[in-house]
Amino acid sequence: MKIRGIIFDKDGTLMEFSDLWQCAVEELFNEYSLSEEVKEEIREKIGIKSDLTIRENSILASGTMNELFEVISMYILNSEDEI
């Protein structure tokens, strides 16, 4: 069987992945021991609402990985390539 394509469903159109994205972001926070204030700033910028759901049309819902890395790299002292 030959694979003819891969579907990336980051925004939850086909499957609900918000819990996975939320967990991945929290793991990143823990890895870098970020303060609660910084965590809230990043959540707001990438599109995680206060109830921990993902804001429609946000970076996390429909942006590129580069956009996501750009925001996170503003708060972590590594380059986008290292993240």
PyMOL commands that set and color helices and strands:
alter all, ss='L'
color gray80, all
select helices_A, chain A and resi 18-32+36-46+59-62+65-73
alter helices_A, ss='H'
color red, helices_A
deselect
rebuild
show_as cartoon
